[in-house]
Amino acid sequence: MKYLILFLLFSAGISHAKIVSRNLTLSHHNIQVVDNYSAEKNIGLIRVKRCYNCKKMELILDNNTRFTVANKITNLENLLHIRLSQPSKAVRIQYNDIDKTVSFIHWNYINPEEVVLK
């Protein structure tokens, strides 16, 4: 019984944890490469606009950012080239809402739930 009480107290604290990861799905038109990522600098910067009336938000690219094009891992240094040569209506960006670092960029993103429905 005492373990049940401890479990309930512990699980209540977990349920109030703050979610810091955010996801955006937007068109390539709403992504501006301000400073392309380079392995020498280990940093890059993009600006995204979530909606027509939304303010632009700056996101940081670093050596932990993963970049995929059509579900294939691609070198992050190719982001600007891909942005210009392969327009996409579906780009999914996952980022940390606190420090604004990008975890993943999925170019030509296909939602698996939509594929199942078709």
N, CA, C and O atoms as CSV, one atom per row, in Angstrom:
chain,resi,resn,atom,element,x,y,z
A,1,MET,N,N,0.821,-1.202,0.000
A,1,MET,CA,C,0.000,0.000,0.000
A,1,MET,C,C,0.868,1.271,0.000
A,1,MET,O,O,0.577,2.239,-0.703
A,2,LYS,N,N,1.955,1.240,0.819
A,2,LYS,CA,C,2.793,2.442,0.865
A,2,LYS,C,C,3.485,2.685,-0.477
A,2,LYS,O,O,3.759,3.830,-0.837
A,3,TYR,N,N,3.772,1.594,-1.228
A,3,TYR,CA,C,4.374,1.758,-2.554
A,3,TYR,C,C,3.399,2.406,-3.528
A,3,TYR,O,O,3.797,3.190,-4.389
A,4,LEU,N,N,2.133,2.076,-3.385
A,4,LEU,CA,C,1.110,2.680,-4.237
A,4,LEU,C,C,1.036,4.181,-3.991
A,4,LEU,O,O,0.945,4.967,-4.935
A,5,ILE,N,N,1.074,4.572,-2.737
A,5,ILE,CA,C,1.021,5.999,-2.398
A,5,ILE,C,C,2.260,6.715,-2.946
A,5,ILE,O,O,2.151,7.802,-3.513
A,6,LEU,N,N,3.440,6.102,-2.776
A,6,LEU,CA,C,4.662,6.704,-3.316
A,6,LEU,C,C,4.601,6.817,-4.833
A,6,LEU,O,O,5.016,7.823,-5.406
A,7,PHE,N,N,4.082,5.780,-5.475
A,7,PHE,CA,C,3.954,5.806,-6.927
A,7,PHE,C,C,3.030,6.932,-7.373
A,7,PHE,O,O,3.343,7.660,-8.315
A,8,LEU,N,N,1.900,7.076,-6.704
A,8,LEU,CA,C,0.948,8.128,-7.064
A,8,LEU,C,C,1.547,9.517,-6.852
A,8,LEU,O,O,1.337,10.414,-7.670
A,9,LEU,N,N,2.283,9.699,-5.772
A,9,LEU,CA,C,2.927,10.994,-5.535
A,9,LEU,C,C,3.983,11.287,-6.597
A,9,LEU,O,O,4.082,12.411,-7.089
A,10,PHE,N,N,4.770,10.274,-6.947
A,10,PHE,CA,C,5.810,10.444,-7.948
A,10,PHE,C,C,5.217,10.702,-9.330
A,10,PHE,O,O,5.697,11.577,-10.051
A,11,SER,N,N,4.190,9.958,-9.706
A,11,SER,CA,C,3.601,10.123,-11.040
A,11,SER,C,C,2.874,11.458,-11.183
A,11,SER,O,O,2.774,11.979,-12.294
A,12,ALA,N,N,2.377,12.013,-10.113
A,12,ALA,CA,C,1.716,13.321,-10.185
A,12,ALA,C,C,2.717,14.402,-10.577
A,12,ALA,O,O,2.382,15.313,-11.333
A,13,GLY,N,N,3.939,14.307,-10.068
A,13,GLY,CA,C,4.977,15.273,-10.426
A,13,GLY,C,C,5.389,15.167,-11.877
A,13,GLY,O,O,5.683,16.174,-12.520
A,14,ILE,N,N,5.412,13.964,-12.390
A,14,ILE,CA,C,5.795,13.755,-13.784
A,14,ILE,C,C,4.761,14.350,-14.728
A,14,ILE,O,O,5.117,14.897,-15.771
A,15,SER,N,N,3.509,14.250,-14.379
A,15,SER,CA,C,2.455,14.725,-15.275
A,15,SER,C,C,2.466,16.244,-15.444
A,15,SER,O,O,1.844,16.768,-16.368
A,16,HIS,N,N,3.155,16.942,-14.573
A,16,HIS,CA,C,3.210,18.401,-14.665
A,16,HIS,C,C,4.503,18.900,-15.304
A,16,HIS,O,O,4.799,20.094,-15.257
A,17,ALA,N,N,5.268,17.999,-15.898
A,17,ALA,CA,C,6.510,18.393,-16.558
A,17,ALA,C,C,6.198,19.282,-17.758
A,17,ALA,O,O,5.217,19.067,-18.470
A,18,LYS,N,N,7.042,20.275,-17.964
A,18,LYS,CA,C,6.837,21.209,-19.063
A,18,LYS,C,C,7.332,20.603,-20.374
A,18,LYS,O,O,8.423,20.035,-20.425
A,19,ILE,N,N,6.550,20.720,-21.407
A,19,ILE,CA,C,6.939,20.242,-22.729
A,19,ILE,C,C,7.726,21.354,-23.406
A,19,ILE,O,O,7.219,22.460,-23.597
A,20,VAL,N,N,8.968,21.053,-23.767
A,20,VAL,CA,C,9.811,22.082,-24.373
A,20,VAL,C,C,10.026,21.861,-25.869
A,20,VAL,O,O,10.528,22.750,-26.557
A,21,SER,N,N,9.660,20.705,-26.371
A,21,SER,CA,C,9.836,20.417,-27.793
A,21,SER,C,C,8.595,20.851,-28.561
A,21,SER,O,O,7.471,20.550,-28.160
A,22,ARG,N,N,8.803,21.556,-29.663
A,22,ARG,CA,C,7.697,22.028,-30.505
A,22,ARG,C,C,7.909,21.543,-31.931
A,22,ARG,O,O,9.039,21.302,-32.355
A,23,ASN,N,N,6.821,21.404,-32.658
A,23,ASN,CA,C,6.866,20.985,-34.056
A,23,ASN,C,C,6.165,22.014,-34.926
A,23,ASN,O,O,5.105,22.531,-34.571
A,24,LEU,N,N,6.762,22.299,-36.052
A,24,LEU,CA,C,6.155,23.166,-37.065
A,24,LEU,C,C,6.094,22.381,-38.365
A,24,LEU,O,O,7.040,21.668,-38.701
A,25,THR,N,N,5.014,22.500,-39.089
A,25,THR,CA,C,4.955,21.980,-40.449
A,25,THR,C,C,4.541,23.151,-41.323
A,25,THR,O,O,3.452,23.703,-41.172
A,26,LEU,N,N,5.426,23.520,-42.238
A,26,LEU,CA,C,5.178,24.697,-43.060
A,26,LEU,C,C,5.793,24.534,-44.439
A,26,LEU,O,O,6.493,23.560,-44.713
A,27,SER,N,N,5.524,25.487,-45.286
A,27,SER,CA,C,6.046,25.490,-46.655
A,27,SER,C,C,7.461,26.070,-46.672
A,27,SER,O,O,7.844,26.829,-45.782
A,28,HIS,N,N,8.224,25.703,-47.691
A,28,HIS,CA,C,9.585,26.244,-47.823
A,28,HIS,C,C,9.573,27.765,-47.976
A,28,HIS,O,O,10.569,28.420,-47.671
A,29,HIS,N,N,8.463,28.333,-48.443
A,29,HIS,CA,C,8.350,29.794,-48.584
A,29,HIS,C,C,8.459,30.496,-47.232
A,29,HIS,O,O,8.857,31.659,-47.160
A,30,ASN,N,N,8.104,29.787,-46.170
A,30,ASN,CA,C,8.114,30.377,-44.834
A,30,ASN,C,C,9.409,30.115,-44.075
A,30,ASN,O,O,9.485,30.331,-42.866
A,31,ILE,N,N,10.423,29.651,-44.793
A,31,ILE,CA,C,11.729,29.392,-44.184
A,31,ILE,C,C,12.772,30.248,-44.891
A,31,ILE,O,O,12.907,30.203,-46.114
A,32,GLN,N,N,13.494,31.017,-44.114
A,32,GLN,CA,C,14.568,31.847,-44.654
A,32,GLN,C,C,15.880,31.391,-44.014
A,32,GLN,O,O,16.010,31.382,-42.789
A,33,VAL,N,N,16.845,31.016,-44.842
A,33,VAL,CA,C,18.162,30.626,-44.333
A,33,VAL,C,C,18.973,31.908,-44.162
A,33,VAL,O,O,19.417,32.505,-45.143
A,34,VAL,N,N,19.161,32.323,-42.920
A,34,VAL,CA,C,19.879,33.562,-42.616
A,34,VAL,C,C,21.382,33.316,-42.670
A,34,VAL,O,O,22.127,34.086,-43.277
A,35,ASP,N,N,21.817,32.239,-42.031
A,35,ASP,CA,C,23.234,31.867,-42.012
A,35,ASP,C,C,23.298,30.352,-42.164
A,35,ASP,O,O,22.999,29.620,-41.221
A,36,ASN,N,N,23.686,29.883,-43.342
A,36,ASN,CA,C,23.716,28.446,-43.602
A,36,ASN,C,C,24.664,27.750,-42.625
A,36,ASN,O,O,25.724,28.280,-42.292
A,37,TYR,N,N,24.275,26.569,-42.176
A,37,TYR,CA,C,25.107,25.795,-41.258
A,37,TYR,C,C,26.429,25.431,-41.923
A,37,TYR,O,O,26.469,25.090,-43.105
A,38,SER,N,N,27.498,25.508,-41.156
A,38,SER,CA,C,28.795,25.052,-41.651
A,38,SER,C,C,29.465,24.243,-40.543
A,38,SER,O,O,29.390,24.601,-39.367
A,39,ALA,N,N,30.117,23.155,-40.929
A,39,ALA,CA,C,30.784,22.288,-39.959
A,39,ALA,C,C,31.930,23.020,-39.259
A,39,ALA,O,O,32.272,22.691,-38.123
A,40,GLU,N,N,32.517,23.997,-39.921
A,40,GLU,CA,C,33.611,24.764,-39.314
A,40,GLU,C,C,33.112,25.606,-38.145
A,40,GLU,O,O,33.757,25.674,-37.098
A,41,LYS,N,N,31.962,26.244,-38.331
A,41,LYS,CA,C,31.393,27.099,-37.284
A,41,LYS,C,C,30.535,26.313,-36.296
A,41,LYS,O,O,30.362,26.729,-35.150
A,42,ASN,N,N,29.997,25.172,-36.743
A,42,ASN,CA,C,29.057,24.364,-35.950
A,42,ASN,C,C,27.802,25.136,-35.561
A,42,ASN,O,O,27.208,24.876,-34.515
A,43,ILE,N,N,27.402,26.080,-36.398
A,43,ILE,CA,C,26.191,26.846,-36.106
A,43,ILE,C,C,25.610,27.392,-37.408
A,43,ILE,O,O,26.324,27.601,-38.389
A,44,GLY,N,N,24.325,27.614,-37.393
A,44,GLY,CA,C,23.612,28.227,-38.505
A,44,GLY,C,C,22.341,28.857,-37.956
A,44,GLY,O,O,22.007,28.667,-36.787
A,45,LEU,N,N,21.636,29.601,-38.787
A,45,LEU,CA,C,20.448,30.302,-38.321
A,45,LEU,C,C,19.391,30.334,-39.418
A,45,LEU,O,O,19.688,30.637,-40.573
A,46,ILE,N,N,18.153,30.016,-39.042
A,46,ILE,CA,C,17.025,30.139,-39.970
A,46,ILE,C,C,15.946,30.992,-39.314
A,46,ILE,O,O,15.855,31.078,-38.089
A,47,ARG,N,N,15.131,31.620,-40.158
A,47,ARG,CA,C,13.945,32.351,-39.692
A,47,ARG,C,C,12.733,31.654,-40.265
A,47,ARG,O,O,12.696,31.324,-41.451
A,48,VAL,N,N,11.747,31.431,-39.428
A,48,VAL,CA,C,10.518,30.785,-39.885
A,48,VAL,C,C,9.333,31.668,-39.537
A,48,VAL,O,O,9.338,32.402,-38.549
A,49,LYS,N,N,8.329,31.573,-40.373
A,49,LYS,CA,C,7.088,32.312,-40.146
A,49,LYS,C,C,5.962,31.285,-40.127
A,49,LYS,O,O,5.652,30.669,-41.147
A,50,ARG,N,N,5.354,31.107,-38.954
A,50,ARG,CA,C,4.350,30.057,-38.769
A,50,ARG,C,C,3.041,30.338,-39.475
A,50,ARG,O,O,2.363,29.410,-39.915
A,51,CYS,N,N,2.681,31.583,-39.588
A,51,CYS,CA,C,1.421,31.936,-40.252
A,51,CYS,C,C,1.557,33.332,-40.861
A,51,CYS,O,O,2.556,34.019,-40.650
A,52,TYR,N,N,0.547,33.736,-41.613
A,52,TYR,CA,C,0.593,35.015,-42.322
A,52,TYR,C,C,0.801,36.192,-41.369
A,52,TYR,O,O,1.619,37.072,-41.637
A,53,ASN,N,N,0.069,36.208,-40.266
A,53,ASN,CA,C,0.139,37.321,-39.320
A,53,ASN,C,C,1.172,37.121,-38.215
A,53,ASN,O,O,1.392,38.018,-37.401
A,54,CYS,N,N,1.805,35.954,-38.183
A,54,CYS,CA,C,2.760,35.645,-37.116
A,54,CYS,C,C,4.081,36.382,-37.317
A,54,CYS,O,O,4.498,36.671,-38.438
A,55,LYS,N,N,4.710,36.669,-36.205
A,55,LYS,CA,C,6.033,37.273,-36.224
A,55,LYS,C,C,7.062,36.198,-36.583
A,55,LYS,O,O,6.906,35.037,-36.206
A,56,LYS,N,N,8.111,36.585,-37.310
A,56,LYS,CA,C,9.166,35.633,-37.661
A,56,LYS,C,C,9.934,35.223,-36.407
A,56,LYS,O,O,10.160,36.023,-35.499
A,57,MET,N,N,10.323,33.958,-36.388
A,57,MET,CA,C,11.042,33.407,-35.250
A,57,MET,C,C,12.396,32.874,-35.735
A,57,MET,O,O,12.466,32.197,-36.760
A,58,GLU,N,N,13.455,33.176,-35.006
A,58,GLU,CA,C,14.779,32.686,-35.367
A,58,GLU,C,C,15.062,31.386,-34.629
A,58,GLU,O,O,14.828,31.272,-33.426
A,59,LEU,N,N,15.574,30.402,-35.377
A,59,LEU,CA,C,15.927,29.105,-34.816
A,59,LEU,C,C,17.387,28.807,-35.126
A,59,LEU,O,O,17.896,29.173,-36.185
A,60,ILE,N,N,18.047,28.147,-34.201
A,60,ILE,CA,C,19.482,27.887,-34.296
A,60,ILE,C,C,19.736,26.460,-34.781
A,60,ILE,O,O,19.158,25.502,-34.270
A,61,LEU,N,N,20.606,26.343,-35.770
A,61,LEU,CA,C,21.065,25.045,-36.251
A,61,LEU,C,C,22.421,24.780,-35.606
A,61,LEU,O,O,23.280,25.662,-35.580
A,62,ASP,N,N,22.618,23.569,-35.087
A,62,ASP,CA,C,23.914,23.230,-34.506
A,62,ASP,C,C,24.327,21.827,-34.922
A,62,ASP,O,O,23.670,21.206,-35.758
A,63,ASN,N,N,25.409,21.324,-34.345
A,63,ASN,CA,C,25.908,20.017,-34.764
A,63,ASN,C,C,25.007,18.861,-34.333
A,63,ASN,O,O,25.255,17.721,-34.727
A,64,ASN,N,N,23.980,19.120,-33.544
A,64,ASN,CA,C,23.009,18.088,-33.165
A,64,ASN,C,C,21.780,18.084,-34.072
A,64,ASN,O,O,20.947,17.183,-33.968
A,65,THR,N,N,21.652,19.059,-34.946
A,65,THR,CA,C,20.503,19.145,-35.849
A,65,THR,C,C,20.602,18.058,-36.914
A,65,THR,O,O,21.643,17.895,-37.551
A,66,ARG,N,N,19.518,17.321,-37.102
A,66,ARG,CA,C,19.453,16.276,-38.129
A,66,ARG,C,C,18.582,16.767,-39.270
A,66,ARG,O,O,17.527,17.358,-39.040
A,67,PHE,N,N,19.021,16.524,-40.505
A,67,PHE,CA,C,18.346,17.019,-41.698
A,67,PHE,C,C,18.051,15.843,-42.614
A,67,PHE,O,O,18.960,15.109,-43.001
A,68,THR,N,N,16.781,15.662,-42.962
A,68,THR,CA,C,16.403,14.600,-43.895
A,68,THR,C,C,15.644,15.205,-45.069
A,68,THR,O,O,14.858,16.141,-44.917
A,69,VAL,N,N,15.905,14.639,-46.239
A,69,VAL,CA,C,15.185,15.024,-47.453
A,69,VAL,C,C,14.540,13.756,-47.978
A,69,VAL,O,O,15.227,12.790,-48.312
A,70,ALA,N,N,13.201,13.762,-48.051
A,70,ALA,CA,C,12.443,12.579,-48.484
A,70,ALA,C,C,12.867,11.349,-47.679
A,70,ALA,O,O,13.099,10.276,-48.235
A,71,ASN,N,N,12.964,11.528,-46.368
A,71,ASN,CA,C,13.304,10.461,-45.414
A,71,ASN,C,C,14.719,9.908,-45.553
A,71,ASN,O,O,14.996,8.811,-45.067
A,72,LYS,N,N,15.612,10.635,-46.198
A,72,LYS,CA,C,17.015,10.222,-46.303
A,72,LYS,C,C,17.876,11.268,-45.605
A,72,LYS,O,O,17.752,12.464,-45.869
A,73,ILE,N,N,18.743,10.811,-44.719
A,73,ILE,CA,C,19.614,11.733,-43.993
A,73,ILE,C,C,20.526,12.461,-44.982
A,73,ILE,O,O,21.155,11.849,-45.845
A,74,THR,N,N,20.575,13.776,-44.828
A,74,THR,CA,C,21.331,14.641,-45.733
A,74,THR,C,C,22.228,15.553,-44.904
A,74,THR,O,O,21.907,15.868,-43.758
A,75,ASN,N,N,23.328,15.969,-45.470
A,75,ASN,CA,C,24.243,16.877,-44.798
A,75,ASN,C,C,23.549,18.222,-44.578
A,75,ASN,O,O,22.991,18.799,-45.511
A,76,LEU,N,N,23.587,18.710,-43.355
A,76,LEU,CA,C,22.926,19.971,-43.011
A,76,LEU,C,C,23.495,21.156,-43.792
A,76,LEU,O,O,22.800,22.152,-43.990
A,77,GLU,N,N,24.731,21.062,-44.231
A,77,GLU,CA,C,25.332,22.144,-45.018
A,77,GLU,C,C,24.628,22.331,-46.362
A,77,GLU,O,O,24.810,23.359,-47.015
A,78,ASN,N,N,23.831,21.356,-46.778
A,78,ASN,CA,C,23.086,21.444,-48.041
A,78,ASN,C,C,21.722,22.127,-47.895
A,78,ASN,O,O,20.970,22.207,-48.866
A,79,LEU,N,N,21.398,22.613,-46.714
A,79,LEU,CA,C,20.074,23.192,-46.475
A,79,LEU,C,C,19.739,24.319,-47.451
A,79,LEU,O,O,18.662,24.309,-48.047
A,80,LEU,N,N,20.621,25.269,-47.623
A,80,LEU,CA,C,20.343,26.395,-48.526
A,80,LEU,C,C,20.139,25.903,-49.956
A,80,LEU,O,O,19.210,26.341,-50.634
A,81,HIS,N,N,20.985,25.010,-50.414
A,81,HIS,CA,C,20.858,24.462,-51.770
A,81,HIS,C,C,19.519,23.730,-51.932
A,81,HIS,O,O,18.825,23.923,-52.930
A,82,ILE,N,N,19.162,22.904,-50.971
A,82,ILE,CA,C,17.886,22.167,-51.022
A,82,ILE,C,C,16.720,23.151,-50.993
A,82,ILE,O,O,15.744,22.983,-51.724
A,83,ARG,N,N,16.821,24.171,-50.155
A,83,ARG,CA,C,15.758,25.186,-50.047
A,83,ARG,C,C,15.498,25.842,-51.397
A,83,ARG,O,O,14.349,26.113,-51.743
A,84,LEU,N,N,16.560,26.100,-52.162
A,84,LEU,CA,C,16.421,26.768,-53.455
A,84,LEU,C,C,16.080,25.810,-54.593
A,84,LEU,O,O,15.381,26.197,-55.529
A,85,SER,N,N,16.554,24.587,-54.532
A,85,SER,CA,C,16.394,23.667,-55.665
A,85,SER,C,C,15.242,22.678,-55.533
A,85,SER,O,O,14.793,22.124,-56.536
A,86,GLN,N,N,14.758,22.445,-54.317
A,86,GLN,CA,C,13.686,21.466,-54.117
A,86,GLN,C,C,12.565,22.070,-53.276
A,86,GLN,O,O,12.487,21.804,-52.077
A,87,PRO,N,N,11.706,22.868,-53.879
A,87,PRO,CA,C,10.602,23.457,-53.119
A,87,PRO,C,C,9.737,22.366,-52.487
A,87,PRO,O,O,9.528,21.304,-53.074
A,88,SER,N,N,9.250,22.641,-51.305
A,88,SER,CA,C,8.417,21.666,-50.609
A,88,SER,C,C,7.294,22.378,-49.869
A,88,SER,O,O,7.515,23.393,-49.208
A,89,LYS,N,N,6.102,21.839,-49.988
A,89,LYS,CA,C,4.964,22.392,-49.250
A,89,LYS,C,C,4.912,21.854,-47.830
A,89,LYS,O,O,4.173,22.367,-46.990
A,90,ALA,N,N,5.708,20.808,-47.562
A,90,ALA,CA,C,5.689,20.194,-46.237
A,90,ALA,C,C,7.104,20.034,-45.692
A,90,ALA,O,O,7.828,19.101,-46.040
A,91,VAL,N,N,7.471,20.970,-44.830
A,91,VAL,CA,C,8.743,20.890,-44.121
A,91,VAL,C,C,8.397,20.861,-42.639
A,91,VAL,O,O,7.729,21.757,-42.123
A,92,ARG,N,N,8.863,19.819,-41.967
A,92,ARG,CA,C,8.584,19.698,-40.533
A,92,ARG,C,C,9.853,20.025,-39.768
A,92,ARG,O,O,10.918,19.468,-40.031
A,93,ILE,N,N,9.719,20.940,-38.814
A,93,ILE,CA,C,10.853,21.361,-37.997
A,93,ILE,C,C,10.506,21.097,-36.538
A,93,ILE,O,O,9.477,21.548,-36.037
A,94,GLN,N,N,11.385,20.358,-35.868
A,94,GLN,CA,C,11.219,20.130,-34.432
A,94,GLN,C,C,12.302,20.931,-33.724
A,94,GLN,O,O,13.480,20.836,-34.069
A,95,TYR,N,N,11.896,21.730,-32.719
A,95,TYR,CA,C,12.859,22.596,-32.051
A,95,TYR,C,C,12.561,22.696,-30.564
A,95,TYR,O,O,11.462,22.372,-30.115
A,96,ASN,N,N,13.550,23.146,-29.808
A,96,ASN,CA,C,13.423,23.359,-28.376
A,96,ASN,C,C,12.860,24.759,-28.168
A,96,ASN,O,O,13.442,25.738,-28.634
A,97,ASP,N,N,11.738,24.858,-27.475
A,97,ASP,CA,C,11.047,26.134,-27.304
A,97,ASP,C,C,11.781,27.088,-26.357
A,97,ASP,O,O,11.512,28.289,-26.363
A,98,ILE,N,N,12.691,26.572,-25.558
A,98,ILE,CA,C,13.409,27.424,-24.611
A,98,ILE,C,C,14.652,28.045,-25.249
A,98,ILE,O,O,14.814,29.266,-25.245
A,99,ASP,N,N,15.534,27.197,-25.800
A,99,ASP,CA,C,16.776,27.746,-26.358
A,99,ASP,C,C,16.746,27.900,-27.880
A,99,ASP,O,O,17.721,28.350,-28.481
A,100,LYS,N,N,15.617,27.524,-28.504
A,100,LYS,CA,C,15.386,27.710,-29.949
A,100,LYS,C,C,16.362,26.932,-30.836
A,100,LYS,O,O,16.613,27.333,-31.972
A,101,THR,N,N,16.912,25.831,-30.332
A,101,THR,CA,C,17.767,24.983,-31.166
A,101,THR,C,C,16.908,23.961,-31.900
A,101,THR,O,O,15.943,23.432,-31.349
A,102,VAL,N,N,17.269,23.695,-33.140
A,102,VAL,CA,C,16.514,22.766,-33.984
A,102,VAL,C,C,17.068,21.358,-33.792
A,102,VAL,O,O,18.279,21.141,-33.841
A,103,SER,N,N,16.159,20.400,-33.571
A,103,SER,CA,C,16.558,18.994,-33.457
A,103,SER,C,C,16.503,18.308,-34.812
A,103,SER,O,O,17.438,17.611,-35.207
A,104,PHE,N,N,15.388,18.515,-35.524
A,104,PHE,CA,C,15.175,17.840,-36.808
A,104,PHE,C,C,14.573,18.790,-37.828
A,104,PHE,O,O,13.759,19.652,-37.496
A,105,ILE,N,N,14.988,18.617,-39.077
A,105,ILE,CA,C,14.319,19.247,-40.212
A,105,ILE,C,C,14.011,18.125,-41.187
A,105,ILE,O,O,14.918,17.468,-41.697
A,106,HIS,N,N,12.728,17.908,-41.443
A,106,HIS,CA,C,12.287,16.879,-42.392
A,106,HIS,C,C,11.759,17.584,-43.639
A,106,HIS,O,O,10.669,18.155,-43.615
A,107,TRP,N,N,12.528,17.545,-44.727
A,107,TRP,CA,C,12.139,18.178,-45.987
A,107,TRP,C,C,11.280,17.196,-46.768
A,107,TRP,O,O,11.580,16.002,-46.787
A,108,ASN,N,N,10.224,17.667,-47.412
A,108,ASN,CA,C,9.246,16.806,-48.103
A,108,ASN,C,C,8.623,15.823,-47.119
A,108,ASN,O,O,8.499,14.630,-47.395
A,109,TYR,N,N,8.240,16.353,-45.976
A,109,TYR,CA,C,7.685,15.536,-44.898
A,109,TYR,C,C,6.342,14.939,-45.303
A,109,TYR,O,O,5.483,15.623,-45.858
A,110,ILE,N,N,6.180,13.656,-45.015
A,110,ILE,CA,C,4.911,12.967,-45.249
A,110,ILE,C,C,4.420,12.471,-43.898
A,110,ILE,O,O,5.102,11.697,-43.225
A,111,ASN,N,N,3.247,12.915,-43.511
A,111,ASN,CA,C,2.662,12.493,-42.249
A,111,ASN,C,C,2.246,11.028,-42.363
A,111,ASN,O,O,1.421,10.696,-43.213
A,112,PRO,N,N,2.799,10.137,-41.523
A,112,PRO,CA,C,2.461,8.716,-41.616
A,112,PRO,C,C,0.970,8.438,-41.417
A,112,PRO,O,O,0.441,7.480,-41.980
A,113,GLU,N,N,0.295,9.259,-40.627
A,113,GLU,CA,C,-1.140,9.062,-40.406
A,113,GLU,C,C,-1.935,9.320,-41.680
A,113,GLU,O,O,-2.935,8.648,-41.930
A,114,GLU,N,N,-1.504,10.282,-42.486
A,114,GLU,CA,C,-2.195,10.567,-43.745
A,114,GLU,C,C,-1.974,9.456,-44.766
A,114,GLU,O,O,-2.864,9.166,-45.566
A,115,VAL,N,N,-0.810,8.838,-44.747
A,115,VAL,CA,C,-0.519,7.738,-45.667
A,115,VAL,C,C,-1.421,6.553,-45.363
A,115,VAL,O,O,-1.929,5.903,-46.277
A,116,VAL,N,N,-1.623,6.269,-44.080
A,116,VAL,CA,C,-2.472,5.151,-43.668
A,116,VAL,C,C,-3.917,5.389,-44.089
A,116,VAL,O,O,-4.616,4.450,-44.468
A,117,LEU,N,N,-4.365,6.629,-44.025
A,117,LEU,CA,C,-5.752,6.953,-44.354
A,117,LEU,C,C,-6.056,6.836,-45.838
A,117,LEU,O,O,-7.212,6.634,-46.208
A,118,LYS,N,N,-5.056,6.956,-46.695
A,118,LYS,CA,C,-5.287,6.932,-48.140
A,118,LYS,C,C,-5.528,5.568,-48.662
A,118,LYS,O,O,-5.738,5.395,-49.862
